[in-house]
Amino acid sequence: MNSNLSKIIVIAGTNASGKSSLAIDLAKKYGGEIVSADSRQVYRGFDLCSGKVTKEEQDQVPHHLLDVCDIEEPYSVADYQKAAYKVIDQILQRGHIPFLVGGTGLYISSVVRGYDFQEETIDAAYRNELEKKSLEELQDMLSEEAKEVVGGNNSDRNNKRRLIRLLEKTRNGEKLTAHNSPRYKTLQLGVTWEKGIWHRRIDERLKKRLDQGMIDEVQSYLAAGNSPKYLYRLGLEYRCIADYLEGKYSSFEEFYDHLSQAIKRFAKRQMTWFRRDTEIHWLDMEQEYFDEACELLDGFYTK
């Protein structure tokens, strides 16, 4: 990698891992600014559903790429990468350290690895046709080359949006893979916990957010006459709460148990994604992890 590349810090982690609070503490110590890498926090509103940091926390350190579009607007990984590059370069120009923080592995990888995105050629009729098909039907339609691209990566193989894009590229004669061009040198820190502690943290955060009014966020959105289809597309809290409000659960307890388990399964998939990246240094959260992070940062910036 080019030694002249500007340096950035990545803090990756799953739901309820504590990555946001760690990032704030590190950014305060090192004069940094935080760039969110969360595919749901780009949408305005739904602060509790998406787990955004509070206004008080945002006041402590500048935060970027929160609330950039409405939930009805499409927002791709390429859109995110373009916005992240712009913000990161502005932070560097101010002489500050960019901290890329979040749990959306694809967002983080798009910046760290420097994905080269080709201009999308969209045939609306063909895309609509594909969106009506089941996951299994889409998998069966993949060319041999596309199957090799997906390989054994279940997060890609089970992602309808990813499969649809591969089928569109195949139909248009586009390259299915692209050469990456990293723009930054990165230090990647990972935040996670032992399974029992991790699950307890997820439940504690879920209960807190429900008490703070997470259901009200969705209820207000639907009461304004908005369609629930956008909530279903974003999944997890949005979908489960919409289903709860429509009476699809027999009780609040059934709703809570289902949502709690869904979040834990999602967090496990997040970890599967992150564990594939051997460049991530996983902090020992049961020890002095802040001091460990500071030691790593000091070494990274004195090289």
C-alpha positions in Angstrom: 0.0 0.0 0.0 1.2 3.5 -0.8 2.9 4.9 2.3 1.8 8.4 1.4 -1.9 7.7 1.9 -3.7 9.7 4.5 -4.5 7.7 7.7 -8.0 7.0 9.2 -9.3 5.0 12.1 -12.0 2.4 11.8 -14.0 1.2 14.8 -16.2 -1.8 13.8 -18.6 -3.7 16.0 -22.0 -5.3 16.3 -25.2 -4.1 17.9 -24.8 -3.0 21.5 -21.0 -3.5 21.5 -20.1 0.0 22.7 -18.3 1.0 19.6 -20.0 4.5 19.5 -19.0 5.4 23.1 -15.4 4.2 22.5 -15.2 6.2 19.3 -16.4 9.4 21.1 -13.9 8.9 23.8 -11.0 8.4 21.3 -12.1 11.2 19.1 -12.2 13.6 22.1 -8.7 12.5 23.1 -7.2 12.7 19.6 -9.0 15.6 18.1 -11.1 13.5 15.8 -14.5 13.6 14.0 -16.8 10.6 13.6 -18.1 9.3 10.2 -21.1 7.0 10.7 -20.9 3.7 8.8 -24.5 2.4 9.4 -26.9 1.7 6.6 -30.0 2.6 8.7 -28.7 5.7 10.4 -28.4 7.5 7.0 -32.2 7.9 7.2 -33.8 10.8 8.9 -35.9 10.0 11.9 -36.1 6.6 13.6 -33.3 7.6 16.0 -34.2 4.9 18.5 -34.9 2.2 16.0 -31.6 2.7 14.2 -29.6 3.2 17.5 -28.2 6.6 16.7 -26.1 8.4 19.2 -28.0 11.0 21.2 -27.9 14.7 20.5 -25.8 15.1 23.7 -23.3 12.7 22.4 -23.2 14.3 19.0 -22.5 17.6 20.7 -19.3 16.2 22.3 -17.7 15.3 18.9 -18.7 16.2 15.3 -20.7 13.4 13.7 -21.2 12.9 9.9 -23.5 10.9 7.6 -26.4 10.7 10.0 -29.9 11.8 8.7 -28.8 12.3 5.1 -31.9 11.1 3.3 -35.6 10.1 3.8 -36.5 6.5 4.3 -38.4 6.4 1.0 -35.2 7.4 -1.0 -32.9 4.7 -2.4 -29.4 5.0 -0.9 -26.7 2.6 -2.3 -23.3 1.5 -1.0 -21.9 3.6 -3.9 -23.8 6.7 -2.6 -22.4 6.1 0.9 -18.8 5.7 -0.4 -19.0 8.9 -2.3 -20.3 10.8 0.7 -17.8 9.2 3.0 -14.9 10.1 0.8 -16.0 13.7 0.7 -16.5 14.0 4.4 -13.2 12.2 5.3 -11.2 14.4 3.0 -12.8 17.5 4.6 -11.9 16.2 8.1 -8.3 15.6 7.0 -8.1 19.1 5.5 -9.1 20.5 8.9 -6.2 18.6 10.4 -8.4 16.2 12.4 -8.5 12.4 12.5 -11.4 10.7 10.8 -13.0 7.9 12.8 -15.1 5.6 10.6 -17.5 4.0 13.0 -20.3 1.5 12.5 -21.7 -2.0 12.1 -22.4 -2.1 8.4 -19.5 -4.2 7.1 -20.2 -3.4 3.4 -20.1 0.4 4.1 -16.8 0.1 6.0 -15.3 -2.2 3.3 -16.3 0.1 0.5 -14.1 2.8 2.1 -11.3 0.7 3.5 -10.8 -1.3 0.4 -11.7 1.4 -2.0 -14.3 -0.4 -4.1 -14.4 0.8 -7.7 -18.1 1.1 -8.5 -19.2 1.1 -12.0 -22.1 3.4 -13.1 -25.3 1.4 -12.6 -27.3 0.7 -15.7 -30.9 0.0 -14.5 -33.7 -1.5 -16.5 -36.7 -0.7 -14.4 -38.8 -3.4 -15.9 -36.2 -6.1 -15.5 -35.4 -5.1 -11.9 -39.2 -5.1 -11.1 -39.3 -8.6 -12.6 -36.4 -9.8 -10.4 -37.7 -8.2 -7.2 -40.9 -10.4 -7.5 -38.8 -13.6 -7.5 -37.9 -15.5 -4.3 -34.4 -15.8 -3.0 -34.1 -19.4 -4.3 -35.2 -18.4 -7.8 -32.6 -15.6 -7.9 -29.9 -18.0 -6.8 -30.9 -20.5 -9.5 -30.7 -17.7 -12.2 -27.0 -16.9 -11.4 -24.5 -17.6 -14.1 -21.5 -19.8 -13.3 -19.3 -16.7 -13.0 -21.8 -15.0 -10.7 -21.9 -18.1 -8.5 -18.1 -18.0 -8.2 -18.3 -14.3 -7.1 -20.8 -15.3 -4.4 -19.0 -18.5 -3.5 -19.6 -19.6 0.0 -20.4 -16.2 1.3 -23.8 -16.6 2.8 -24.3 -12.9 3.5 -24.1 -12.4 -0.3 -25.9 -15.5 -1.3 -28.8 -14.7 0.9 -29.0 -11.0 0.0 -31.7 -10.4 -2.6 -30.4 -6.9 -3.5 -26.9 -8.3 -4.1 -28.2 -11.1 -6.3 -30.4 -8.8 -8.3 -27.4 -6.5 -8.9 -25.3 -9.5 -10.1 -28.1 -10.6 -12.5 -28.3 -7.1 -13.8 -24.6 -6.9 -14.4 -24.6 -10.2 -16.1 -27.4 -9.2 -18.4 -25.7 -5.9 -19.3 -22.3 -7.5 -19.9 -20.7 -5.6 -17.0 -17.7 -6.9 -15.0 -18.9 -8.7 -11.9 -15.8 -7.9 -9.9 -13.8 -4.7 -9.9 -10.2 -3.8 -8.9 -10.1 -2.0 -5.6 -8.3 1.3 -5.1 -7.8 2.1 -1.4 -7.6 5.9 -0.8 -6.5 5.7 2.9 -4.2 3.8 5.2 -6.4 2.4 8.0 -6.1 1.1 11.5 -9.1 -1.1 12.1 -10.3 -1.8 15.7 -13.0 -4.3 16.5 -15.3 -4.2 19.5 -17.2 -7.3 20.7 -17.9 -9.3 23.8 -18.2 -12.9 25.1 -21.5 -14.3 24.0 -23.3 -14.1 27.4 -22.3 -10.5 28.0 -23.0 -9.6 24.4 -26.6 -11.0 24.6 -27.2 -9.2 27.9 -26.1 -5.9 26.4 -28.4 -6.4 23.5 -31.4 -7.0 25.7 -30.5 -4.1 28.0 -30.3 -1.7 25.1 -33.5 -3.0 23.5 -35.5 -2.6 26.8 -34.1 0.9 27.2 -35.0 2.0 23.6 -38.5 0.6 24.0 -38.9 2.5 27.2 -37.7 5.7 25.4 -40.4 5.4 22.7 -39.1 3.2 19.9 -42.6 1.9 19.1 -43.8 5.5 19.0 -41.3 6.3 16.2 -42.9 3.7 13.9 -46.4 4.4 15.0 -46.1 8.1 14.2 -44.7 7.3 10.8 -47.6 5.0 9.9 -50.2 7.3 11.4 -49.0 10.0 9.0 -50.3 7.8 6.1 -46.9 6.4 5.1 -46.5 2.9 3.7 -45.0 0.1 5.8 -43.2 -1.3 2.8 -40.2 0.9 3.5 -40.1 -0.3 7.1 -40.1 -4.0 5.9 -37.3 -3.3 3.5 -35.1 -2.1 6.3 -35.9 -5.0 8.5 -35.5 -5.9 12.2 -36.8 -3.2 14.6 -38.8 -1.4 11.8 -40.5 -4.6 10.5 -41.1 -6.2 13.9 -42.7 -3.0 15.3 -44.8 -2.5 12.2 -46.0 -6.1 12.6 -46.7 -5.6 16.3 -48.8 -2.5 15.6 -50.8 -4.5 13.0 -51.6 -7.1 15.6 -49.4 -9.9 14.1 -48.1 -10.9 17.6 -50.4 -12.3 20.3 -48.7 -10.2 23.0 -46.0 -7.7 23.7 -44.0 -10.5 25.3 -44.1 -12.5 22.0 -43.1 -9.4 20.1 -40.2 -8.6 22.4 -38.8 -12.2 22.4 -39.0 -12.4 18.6 -37.3 -9.0 18.2 -34.6 -9.8 20.8 -33.7 -13.1 19.0 -33.8 -11.4 15.6 -31.3 -8.7 16.8 -29.0 -11.4 18.1 -29.1 -13.4 14.9 -28.3 -10.2 13.0 -25.4 -9.4 15.3 -24.0 -12.8 14.7 -24.1 -12.2 10.9 -22.3 -8.9 11.5 -19.6 -10.8 13.3 -19.3 -13.4 10.6 -18.7 -10.5 8.1 -16.1 -8.8 10.3 -14.2 -11.9 11.2 -13.4 -12.5 7.6 -11.2 -9.3 7.7 -7.9 -10.3 9.2 -6.8 -6.7 9.3 -9.2 -5.9 12.2 -7.5 -5.8 15.6 -10.1 -7.0 18.2 -9.8 -5.2 21.5 -9.9 -7.2 24.7 -13.0 -5.7 26.2 -12.5 -7.4 29.5 -9.2 -5.6 30.1 -8.2 -1.9 29.7 -9.5 -1.7 26.2 -9.4 2.1 26.0 -5.7 2.1 26.9 -5.1 -0.7 24.4 -6.8 1.4 21.7 -4.7 4.4 22.5 -1.5 2.4 22.3 -2.5 1.2 18.9 -3.4 4.7 17.7 -0.1 6.1 19.0 1.9 3.4 17.2 -0.1 3.9 14.0 0.5 7.6 13.9 4.2 7.5 14.8 5.1 5.1 12.0 
